[in-house]
Amino acid sequence: MIRTPVAAPPLPAHPDPQLDAILVGGLPHELSYALGGPFHLLLPDRFDANVASFTRVLEEAGVEGRVYYAKKANKAAVWLERCALSGTGADVASTGELRDALGHGVRGERIVVTGPAKAEGLVRVAVLQGCLIAVDALDELESVIGQAQAAGRPARVLLRRLPPTQPHSRFGLDDRELESALARCAQVGEAAVVMEGFSFHLSGYDTEPRARMAGELVDLCLKARAVGLQADRISIGGGFAVDYTDAEHWEGFLREQRPDHYHAGKSFAPGDFYPYHSPGAGAEALRAVLTTHDLGERLRAAGVRLLLEPGRALLDRAGCTVFRVQGVKDRPSGYGIVTVDGSSLSLSEQWFNSEYLPDPVLLSDAGGVPPYAACVGGATCLESDMLTWRKVLLPARPIPGDLLVYPNTAGYQMDSNESPFHELPLPPKVVVDTDGDRTRWRLDRPPLA
């Protein structure tokens, strides 16, 4: 009798028939052969659907607003192409990101520029292109005013609020600084600055604090209007979770996982993990924000537009990462180490000393063999280069040439930390376009250099 190997509790991603059809159709093996290494698959129609779901919630609530794609979530050019075509905005935080967004057709008036202590060159281009600039500090406001006066055109700004519940954040203006900023905007007038409203960013994914903070910003808009400022919009940032797996598997995983489920006895506390199950995720989280503390009604009554900057949530199920198996080493303790042709830099949770938890899917022709428990290592010489520390139960012992597919990696996973360590090439991105029953692929255009 064959004994099932000891493995970590399973954590399968939600079923995805569209991706499954692509995976079983032979395209991944063809691409692996053609590209000679790991690669990322991108599904732009999923991005379009996610944007539409957020927009639909705003419309149903009768709230005017705009969705901005937070570009830092993924470097692919295709997302900016879709933003340009649909009128979706882009959230950028560097000169390179701004240049990339403009170069792919996103209009300056639909770009919001965030981030701390913005470089003069970034501010200058943002002013010239009519971008909305989230001002993070008083000296930054003076820089924006100076650039606007030099350009002979007003700068569009939001004043970024320091959340009172997160007083140690290095981002945003406190009460005293806000008072000074409002006075300065009123003093220079709209020839230099059009103060369009306020913004904030909160850590975490709870909707109630986000709704409460948004309500405070509505009050700030009314206060700013009293001194002659436009103040007709607020940005609530991102913080819209993605639901990767179902409640039963997620709760079972957190309850049962222990160090011997991991290679080398690695251990993670439950709090180390992203909340891979989030019942109110994506656009439903926005719906919860709008219905909490009567926020939607307050926005409508005050004539305040709602801006939001999701990154990960717009990329839900919009991509996966594919690695080719290079070798398998059996361990005496009853599990194996699968080595793939890439590195953990393509799965960014190690950035947070954590683990990307949705189980990889094995694409193999080695049928009819027992289940096989294995961790997954990268092709570098670092002991810490582990794509998957836990012992995942695969349907068979992989063989070189098989593929491991990590699902739903487009949001912050597939390229946040990538670097060409050991001169290994960065995994290319392959865009899969669908038109009825026809599926075609193309290489994503690289971001502008």
N, C-alpha and C positions, 0 to 999 in steps of 0.2 A: 504494500500500500504506500502511495506517494504522500509524503507529509508536506502540507503547504508551508512554505517558508514564513518565518516571522517577518512581518513588515509593518510599517506605519499604517494607521487607519486610512482608508481611502478617502480622497477628496476630489472627486471628479468635477470638472467644470459642467455648467448647465449644458444640456443637449443643444447641439447647433447643427441642424440638418444641412444648412447651406455650406458650412465649412466641411462637414463630413463628405458631402458630394464632391468637393474639390480634392479632399485628401485621398479618397478611394479611386479617383479617376486617373491616377498615374502622373498627374502634373508635378507633385513634389519630387518624385524620383527623377523625372526628366530635368527639373530645375537643379537638383543636387548634382546631377551629372554635368550639366552645362556650366554651372557656376563654380563648381569645384570646392564648395565649402558651405557653411551655414548661411541661411538667408531668412528674411522676414517676408511674410505674405501680408499684403494690405488689401482691405475690402472697402473701397470708398463708398459704396452704396449704404453700408452700415453707418458711416459717418453722417451721410445725408439724413438717414432715418433718425439718428440720435438728435441732430440739430432740430429736425422737424418736431420731435416729441417735446423738446423744451419750448419751442415757439408756440406749439399748440396749447400748452398749459397757460402761457401768458395770455393768449387770445381767449381761452375759455374763462379766465379770471377777469377779462376786460381790462387788463393792465398793459399799458404801452411799455415797450422795452426792446432790448436787443441782446442777442447772444454773441459773445466774443469767444473764439477758440483760443485757449491759452497755449501758445505755440511751444512752450517749453516741454509740454507733455510728450511730444514726438517731433523729430526733425524732418520728417518726410515732406516733400514738396506737394504731394497730391492733396493734402489737407488744405493747404493754402489755395490751391487751384479750385477746390470745391467751395471754399469760402468766397472767393472772388466771383464765382458763377452764381452763387445763391444769395449774395448780399450779406452773408454772415461776417461779423467783425473778427478781428484778430487782436490778441493780447500779446504784446512783445515787451522785452525788458533789456534789449541791447541794440547797438547799432546794426550788428549782423542780422538779428531777427527782424528789425524794421526794414532793412534793405531787402531781405528775402521776401517779406510779406508784400512790399511794394512791387518788387520784381515779378511776383506771380499774380499781380493784378488786383490786390486788395487796395481799395481806395483809402487815402490817408484819413479821410473823415470817418472811416469805419475801423480805425486802428486806435487802441488805447495803449499808452506807453506806461508801464509800471516799473517797479524796482527802485532800490535806494540810490541816492547820490548819483544821479544820471550824468553821464559824460557830456561835455559841452557839445560835442559833435552830434550826439543822439538828440539832445534838446533842440539844436538848430534845425536838423532835418525834420523833427517832429513838428516844430512851429511852422516851417515852410510848407509842409504837406498837410497842415490842418488836422493833425492827430490830436486826440484827447490825452492830456498828460496828467497822470496821478501824482500830485506833488507830495513828497514824503517829509520835507523839512523846510524850515524858514529860509535857510541859505539857498536851497534848491529853488524856492519860489523867486528869490532875487535873480538867480541864474535864468529862469524862464522869462522873467520880465525884461532882463537885459537882452536876451536873444530876440524877444518879440519887438522891442524898440529898435534894435539894429535891423531887423527884417522889415520893419514898417508895416507889420500886420499883427493882429492880436493873437495871443496864445489861448487855446482852449484848455482849461484845467479842472480837475477835481482835487479837492483837499482830502488827503488820506487821514482818517481818524485812527488814533491809537485806541484799541479796544480797552475799556476800563477793566474788563475781566482778565486781560492779559497785559498787565502794566509793565512787564519786563521785556516785552517785544521790542526789537530794535527798529520797528517800522511804525510810522504814523506820527501825527501831531496830537499832543495832549491838550487839555482845555485851554491853558494859557497860550500855547502856540497857535491853537485854532483862532482865538480871539485876535491875535496879532496878524494872522494870515488874512482873516476876513477884513480887518481894517486896512491892510495893505492893498488888497484887491479893490476895495472901494475907493481908496485914495488914487490909484493909478488909472482906474476907469477902464472901460471896455476898449479903448484905443490900444491898450497893452494886454489886458487879461479879460477873458470872458470866463467868469467863475461859474461853471455849469452845475456844480454840486459836490457831493462827497463820496468817498469810498472807504471800504475797510476789507480786511482779510482776517478770518478767524481760523485757528487751528482746529482740527477735529471735524466731525461730520454730523453733529447734533443740529437739528433744524430749529429748535426753540431759541437757543442763543443767537442764531443768525437772524431770526425774525425779530427778536427783541432789539438787536443792534440796528437792524434796518429801520425799525420804528423810530429809534433815536435820531437816525440820519434824516428821516422825514421832518422831524422837529427842527433839526439844524437848517434844513432848506428853508423852512418858514422864517426862521430867525435871520438867515442871510438875505432873504428877499426884503426884509424890513430895512436894510441898509442899502438897497438898490441893486443887489446882485441877482443874476438870473436864477441860479440854484434850482433847476428843474429836473434833476436826475440823481440817482444814487447807484453805486456799484457794490454788490454784495460779494464779489469775488467768486471763488470756486467752492470746494468742499462738498461736492455732490458725489457720493460714494458709488462704486460699481458693485453689483451683486454677482460674484463669480460662481457661487455654488449654493446648494440648497441648505436649509436650516438643519436637517437631520444629519447630514454628513459633517457640517461645520461644527455643530455642538458635539457630535461624537468624536471628532478629531481633537478638539480642545480638551475633552474629558479624558481621553484615552492615551494621547501621545505622551511618550516618556523617553528618556535618554537612550535606551537600548533600541529604539526605533530609528536611530540616527547613526551614521558612520562616525566612528571614533568617540561615541558617547556624547556627541554634541547635544546641547540642550538649549531650548528656547522657552521663555515664559510666555503664557498666552498673550500677555500684553505686548510682546515683541512683534506680533503679527498684524498686518493690515486686516481690517474686518472683512474677510472674504465673503461673508454672507451679510448682506444689508437689506432687510425687507423693504425699506423705503429708500430706494436708490434712484439715481439719475433724475429724470423729469418728475418722478413721484416725490422726490425730496423737495423739488421746487414747489410742487403743489402744497406740500406740508408747510413750507415757509410762508406761502401766501395766505394760508388759512389760519395760521397761528397769530394770536394777538391782533386779529382783524387787519393784517398787513395789507392785503389786497385792497380792501375798502379804504384804508388810510391813503394808499398810493393814488387811488382814483380821486378821492376827495381833494387831495392836495395838488393834483395835476403833476405828480412826480413820476418820471419814467424809471424803470428798473433795468439796470445793466447787470449781467452776470458773465463770469469768465470761467466756464468749466474747461478742464483739459481732459482728464481721464474719462469723465462721464460721456464725452462726445466720441470717445474711441472704444466704447464698450463693444466687444466682439468684432472690432474692425481690423484685427490682425492677429497673426500667430508667428511663432519663431520655430524654424526647422533646423535641426542638427543631424549630421550623419554620424553613425557609430563608427569609431575607429578601432576599438578593441574592448574586450571584456575580460576582467580578472576575477576569478572565483576566490573568495575569502574562506579560510577554514571555518569561520564561525557561521557559515550558512547563508551568506549573501554575496553579491557581486559588486564590482565597481565597473560601471560602464564609462568609457572615455569617449567623448565626442569631439568633433572637429571645430571647436570654438572655445569660448571661455565664459565664465560667470559674469563677465562685464556686460554681457548681453541680457542678463536678467538682474535688474538693478536692486533687488531687495538687500543684497549684501551691503549696499550703501548704508542701510539702516541696521546692519548686523542682524538681518532677518533672513527669511526664506520665501521664495515664490511658491505658493502652496498648491494651486491647481495642478492635478496630476498630469505629467506628460503622457502622450499617446504614442504607442509603438506602432510603426508601420513596418511590418516584417512579413517575409514569405516563409518563415520558419514555423509553420503550423504543426499541431500535434505534439507539442512538448509541454512539460509541466509549467505552471506559473513560476516566475523567477523574481526574487526580491533583489533590488539593486539600488544603490545610490548612483549619482551621475557626476562625473568630474570633467573639468575642462582639459584642453590639450597643452596647458602651460606647466611649468615646473614648480608652481606654488602649491603647497599642501592645502591652502585655503581656497584654491580655485575649484569650488564645488557648485555646480548648477543646482543640484538637489542633494542635500545632506541626508535626508530621510531615506529609508529603504522602501522604495515604491514597489508595489507588487505588479510586475509586468506580466502579460499573458504568456510570454515565452522568453527563453534566454536569447537576448539579441545577438546578432552576428554582424561583423563588419559590413557596412553598406546599408544596413537598416537605418531607418530614420526615427528620430524622436521629435515629436511636435509638442511644443508648449503652447497651450491655447490662451487666447485673449491677452496678448502681451503688448498691444499697441500703446496702452496708456501708461507711460512712465517706465515701462519695463525694457523694451527692446533696444533703446539707444541712449538712455540717460547717462550711462557710465561707460559706454563702449570706447575702447582705445586699441590701437594696433600693437598690443603687447606681443613680444617675440616675433614682431613683423608679421603676425597673422593679419590678413586683410579684414577690414570691417565687413560684417555681413551686408550684402546688398539688399535693397528693398524691392520687392516685386509687386506691382499693382495688378490685381485681378479684376478685370472689367467684365460685367455680365450684361448681356442684351438679349432678353428672352431666354431661349435655350442655349444661346451661344456664349462661351466663356473664352476670353482672350487675356493674355498677360503682356506686361511691358515693364521695363525697369523704371523705377521712380527717378525723376530728374533730381540730381543732387542739389542741395541748397547752394545758392550763389556764393562763390568764394570771396 
